[in-house]
Amino acid sequence: MSQGQGDAAVDAGGDALSDVVRRAPLFAALDEPAAVELLRSMEPVHLERGEQVFAEGDPGDRVYVVRAGKIKLVRRWPDGRENLLAVLGPGEMFGELSLFDPGPRTSSARAVSESDLVALNHEEMMAWLQRRPEVAKHLLQALAQRLRRTNVALADLVFTDVPGRVAKALLDLSRRFGRPIADGLLVAHDLTQEELAQLVGASRETVNKALADFASRGWLRLEARAVVLHDVDRLARRAR
């Protein structure tokens, strides 16, 4: 990577390493000078909504950190159906699994909204891990947390009804993308109705019915690719 690319990555994060990028497990064990040095070795990536970062089956050769926007991880089935595995936002990382288990990508990554990422190729990543083994510890902790979330999601598919899964998904999105407004918590998730249905593993019709029921109870208000939560406590109880 050229010095210009590295400088662009640092510029993308601000004069000092931005708090957003610093939240990623890749940087958590590093002091500011080391973190800035690592960021200089990363390449900035800009995506418009719908643009693909990588496709299922591509070589897993880079790790990405989201600086701004939202990225979705999708798995496509042989019959053409898609399963939305996760929606990632600022400070979150993806693509790191192939560091520890080299092989083709097991999912596709696409921009849900206009997004900015920084990327690090695996050669440089492995060099960093050898010099700073404490970074590997934080990466493994992140992978363990992701596995735990996957186990919870699988249990929800078996033991939680669709309205409960919808409530839980909205609460999760609100924790990462929500911001307070005059009459509640605005969650600009940028997902279509179909994508939201994929996220909870249900049909669009069933998810829409659950959302309409929540709205009729006054728990939330639906907006275009967003929702305003009026009663987080009621949603939390419904998510249990």
N, C-alpha and C positions, 0 to 999 in steps of 0.2 A: 504494500500500500504506500502511496506517495505521502510525503510530509503534508502536502496540501490537503489530502483526504483526512489525515489525522487532525490537522488544525481545524478543518471544517467540522469534524465531530466534536471537538472541544467547543468551538463557537456555537454549535447547535445546543450545547448544554449550558452556555453562558460563560462568563469570564472565569469563574470557578466551577467546579463540578456541580451540576444542578442537583437539588434535593430529589427530584424525580428519578434521575438515573441512579443516584446514590442508594435508593431504596432497593435496587436489584441485588439478589444474593451474590452476584459476581463481584460487587464492590464492597459488600458489607464488612469484610475483614481488613480493608485497606485504609491507610491514612490518606489524607488529602493529596499529598504529592504523588503517592503511588497510584491513587485512583485517577488522577489527571493523566499520568503517564499511560495507564491502561486505556483511557478514553482516547488518547492520541493515536493509539494503534487500531482503533475501531473506525469503521466506515459508515458515514451517514446514509440512510436509505429513506427516500420520500415516496409515499404511495397515495394514490387517489382512491376513493371508495371503490371497492370491487377488485382492485389490483391484487395479484397473487404474489406472495412472498416466496413460497415453494409449493410443490405439488406432492401428493402422496406418491411414494416410489422414487423421488429424487434423492440423490446422494445427500447424506446429512453432514454438511461440511462447514456450517456456520452456526453460531449462537447469536440470538437477537435480544435486545432490550428495547421495550417500548418507551419512547420519550414523550410522545403525544399521540392522541387518537385511540383507536380500538382495533384489535386484531382477533379474528375468530379462527379456531382450530376445528377442522371438519374432517370427518371420515366418510368416504363414499362407499356404498354397498354395490355389489354386482348388478342389482336391478336398477341402479341409478339414484336410489334414495340417499339422502345425506343425513348424518348425525352430527349435530353441533356439540363438540366436546367441551369447549370453553370459550369464553370471551375475555380477552386480556387487555388491560389498560396501562396507563403510565406507571413506570417503575417495575412492571412485571417482565419476566424473561421467558423465552421459549426456544426450543431447538437444542437444549442442552443434553437431552437423553442420549443422543448419538455420541456424545463425548465418552460415555461409559459403556455404551453398547453400540459400536459402529455398525452401520447398516443403512438401508434406505429409509426415508421418512415414512412414518406410519400414519401421518395425517397431512392435510393441506392447510396452509395458512393464508388467509386473505384479509384485506383491510375492510373493516365494517364502516369506517369513516376515513376521511383524509388523515393520514398518520405519518409520523416520523419515528424512525427506528435508528439504532446504532448496532452494527454487526461486527462480530469478531470471528475470523476463520479459526479452524481447529488447530492448525500448527502453532499459531501465536497463543491460542488458549492453553494448549498443553505446556508450552514454554512457561507461561505464567503459573500454572499449577505446580510445576517443578520448582520454580523459584519461591512461590508463596503457597505452601501446602495448606495453610489455613483457609485459602479460598475454596479448596476442594471440600472442606468440611461444610461450609455454608451452602455449596451447590448440592451436596448430598442431603443436607437438611431440607432444602427446597424440594428435592425429588421425593423425599419421604412425606412431606406435607402434601404434595400433589397426589401421591399414592393414597394417603389417608382420605383426601377429598373424593378420589375416585371410588373408594370403598363405601363412603357415605352415600354417594350418588347411586351406586348399585343397590344399596340397602333401601334407599328411598323408592327406587323403581318397584321393589317387591312389597314394601310395607306402608308406603305413603300414597294416598290417593292423588289424583291430578291437581285438584285445588290446593292441596297442601304443598305439592311440588312447585306450583306456580307461585304461591306465597313465599316459599323459601328462595326461589330464584330471584324474585323481585327484591327481597331483603338483601341478598348477596350483591346484586347489582347496585343497590342503593348505598351499600357500605363503600363501594369502590368508585361509583360515578355520581352519587347523589350530591346535591347542594341545596341548602335551605332557601326557601322563598317565602313570601308573605303567608301563603295558606298551606304550607306543607314542605315536603321534600321532593324536589324535582329530580327525577332519574332519567337522564337523556341516554338511553341505552343504545339507540341507533339501530335496533333490530326490527326486521319486518315481523309480521304476525307468524309467518312460517318459521322464521329463525327462532323466535321465542318458543314456539311449539317444539322444535327440534331440541332446544336446550333442556326442556323438561321431559322429553321422551314421550310426547303425546300428540294427538292429532290437533290441527289448527282449530277445528270446530270445538273440541273439548276445552282447549285452553281459552278460546274466546268466550265460551260460556262461563268459565270460572272468573275471568276478568270482568265480565258484565255483572256477575253476581257481586263481586267485591265492590264494583262501582255503585251498584244499587244500594248497598249497605252503607255507602259513604266512606269507605275505607281508602278509596283512591279515585283519581280522575284520569281517564285515558286521553293521551294526546298523540300526535303523529310521531312514531318512533320514540316515544317518551311516556312517562307516567308520573303523576304527582301523588305521592303517598300522604294521606291525611291522618291515618291511624296505624302507625307502625306497630303498636302493641297488639292490636287485634290481628294484624297479619302475622305477627310472631307467634301468637297463640294458635292460629290456623295452620302454621307451618310445622307445628310439633306433631 
